[in-house]
Amino acid sequence: MHFVVDIRQLKKIESVADGLKAIQRTKPHLNAGWMVVVGNLSAPLGLFADLVCMFTRIPYRRFDTLAEALTFLKEIDGSLATVL
């Protein structure tokens, strides 16, 4: 199970500390695959995304466009080639 997170409209995170606390209490799903983030991140938001994936141990990559993200997912997961 892969996740595509579109943050192109995200402007700010209300509480980074609260977000990190919630993430620490959450265990990743056994079938969790890649988390792919779409959109340019400011330095603080990029750091937050890095920390989220570090704490959850979910591999992730960031891309500027949805097309780039989907191409990446198709390359790493052959079962998606016919779906996306």
C-alpha positions in Angstrom: 0.0 0.0 0.0 1.6 3.3 -1.2 0.5 6.8 -0.2 0.5 9.8 -2.4 0.2 13.0 -0.4 -0.5 16.2 -2.4 0.8 19.2 -0.5 0.7 21.7 -3.3 -1.8 23.9 -1.4 -0.3 23.5 2.0 0.9 26.7 3.5 1.8 25.9 7.1 1.5 23.3 9.8 -0.3 24.5 12.9 1.6 22.6 15.5 4.7 20.6 14.6 5.2 19.4 18.1 1.6 18.0 18.3 2.0 16.3 14.9 5.2 14.6 16.0 3.6 13.4 19.2 0.7 11.8 17.2 3.2 10.2 14.8 5.2 8.7 17.7 2.0 7.0 18.9 1.2 5.5 15.5 2.8 2.3 14.3 3.2 1.8 10.5 0.9 -0.7 8.8 2.6 -4.0 7.9 1.7 -3.5 4.3 2.8 0.1 4.1 4.9 0.9 1.1 6.2 4.2 -0.2 4.9 7.6 0.9 5.2 9.9 -2.1 4.8 13.7 -1.4 3.9 15.9 -4.4 4.7 19.6 -4.2 7.5 22.0 -3.3 8.1 22.1 0.4 9.5 25.1 2.3 12.5 24.2 4.4 10.5 23.8 7.7 7.8 21.7 6.0 10.5 19.6 4.3 12.1 18.9 7.7 8.7 18.0 9.1 8.1 15.5 6.3 11.6 14.0 6.8 10.9 13.6 10.5 7.5 12.0 9.9 9.0 9.4 7.6 12.0 8.8 9.9 9.7 8.2 12.9 7.3 5.9 11.0 10.1 4.2 9.1 8.2 4.5 5.9 10.4 5.1 2.8 9.4 8.3 1.0 10.4 10.6 -1.9 9.3 14.1 -2.8 8.4 15.2 -6.3 7.3 18.5 -7.8 4.5 17.0 -10.0 2.0 14.2 -9.7 3.2 12.8 -13.0 6.7 12.4 -11.6 5.4 10.7 -8.5 3.2 8.2 -10.4 6.1 7.4 -12.8 8.3 6.7 -9.8 5.7 4.4 -8.2 5.2 2.5 -11.5 9.0 1.9 -11.7 9.3 0.5 -8.1 6.1 -1.4 -8.1 5.4 -3.3 -11.3 1.9 -4.2 -10.2 0.9 -0.5 -10.7 1.9 -0.3 -14.4 -1.5 -1.3 -15.6 -3.5 0.6 -12.9 -2.0 4.1 -13.1 
